[in-house]
Amino acid sequence: VSAGYDAHRADPLAELDVTEHGYAEVSRLIGALSGRLGLPGIALTLEGGYDLDALRASAAATVRGLLAGRSDEPV
C-alpha cells in the first residue's frame, strides 16, 4: 500500500483535509478486507507527507487502523 500522508490537513503542499482519523479508518477497511481474503499481511511504502508532526501521527494511526481491521475492533 502506498502510504502517502501529503493529503493531511496540516501538510504544506496540499490543500486537502484528511485527518489522522481518516487515515485510521481507511487502514481499518484495508485491514478488514485483507483478513477476509486470508492475506498474511500488508506492506506499506512511505511516499509523501511533509509536516513531520502530521506524518508521525498519521503513520501511527495507519498502523492502529490496520490492526483494528484485522481484529474487527473500532479504531
Contacts in CASP RR format, 6 or more apart in sequence:
PFRMAT RR
TARGET T0000
AUTHOR 0000-0000-0000
METHOD contacts of the structure
MODEL  1
VSAGYDAHRADPLAELDVTEHGYAEVSRLIGALSGRLGLPGIALTLEGGY
DLDALRASAAATVRGLLAGRSDEPV
1 30 0 8 1.000
1 42 0 8 1.000
1 43 0 8 1.000
1 44 0 8 1.000
1 45 0 8 1.000
2 45 0 8 1.000
2 47 0 8 1.000
3 44 0 8 1.000
3 45 0 8 1.000
3 46 0 8 1.000
3 47 0 8 1.000
3 59 0 8 1.000
3 62 0 8 1.000
4 46 0 8 1.000
4 47 0 8 1.000
4 48 0 8 1.000
4 49 0 8 1.000
5 11 0 8 1.000
5 23 0 8 1.000
5 46 0 8 1.000
5 48 0 8 1.000
5 49 0 8 1.000
5 54 0 8 1.000
5 55 0 8 1.000
5 58 0 8 1.000
5 59 0 8 1.000
6 13 0 8 1.000
6 14 0 8 1.000
6 47 0 8 1.000
6 48 0 8 1.000
6 49 0 8 1.000
6 50 0 8 1.000
7 14 0 8 1.000
7 16 0 8 1.000
7 18 0 8 1.000
8 14 0 8 1.000
8 16 0 8 1.000
8 18 0 8 1.000
8 19 0 8 1.000
8 20 0 8 1.000
8 23 0 8 1.000
8 49 0 8 1.000
8 51 0 8 1.000
8 54 0 8 1.000
8 55 0 8 1.000
8 58 0 8 1.000
9 16 0 8 1.000
9 17 0 8 1.000
9 18 0 8 1.000
9 19 0 8 1.000
9 54 0 8 1.000
10 51 0 8 1.000
10 53 0 8 1.000
10 54 0 8 1.000
11 49 0 8 1.000
11 50 0 8 1.000
11 51 0 8 1.000
11 54 0 8 1.000
12 50 0 8 1.000
12 51 0 8 1.000
13 49 0 8 1.000
13 50 0 8 1.000
20 54 0 8 1.000
20 57 0 8 1.000
20 58 0 8 1.000
20 60 0 8 1.000
20 61 0 8 1.000
21 61 0 8 1.000
21 75 0 8 1.000
22 61 0 8 1.000
23 58 0 8 1.000
23 61 0 8 1.000
23 62 0 8 1.000
24 61 0 8 1.000
24 62 0 8 1.000
24 64 0 8 1.000
24 65 0 8 1.000
24 68 0 8 1.000
24 75 0 8 1.000
25 65 0 8 1.000
25 75 0 8 1.000
27 61 0 8 1.000
27 62 0 8 1.000
27 63 0 8 1.000
27 64 0 8 1.000
27 65 0 8 1.000
27 66 0 8 1.000
27 69 0 8 1.000
28 65 0 8 1.000
28 66 0 8 1.000
28 68 0 8 1.000
28 69 0 8 1.000
28 75 0 8 1.000
29 69 0 8 1.000
30 42 0 8 1.000
30 66 0 8 1.000
30 69 0 8 1.000
31 42 0 8 1.000
31 65 0 8 1.000
31 66 0 8 1.000
31 69 0 8 1.000
31 70 0 8 1.000
32 69 0 8 1.000
32 70 0 8 1.000
32 72 0 8 1.000
34 41 0 8 1.000
34 42 0 8 1.000
34 70 0 8 1.000
35 69 0 8 1.000
35 70 0 8 1.000
42 66 0 8 1.000
44 62 0 8 1.000
46 59 0 8 1.000
48 55 0 8 1.000
49 55 0 8 1.000
49 58 0 8 1.000
61 75 0 8 1.000
64 75 0 8 1.000
65 75 0 8 1.000
68 74 0 8 1.000
68 75 0 8 1.000
END
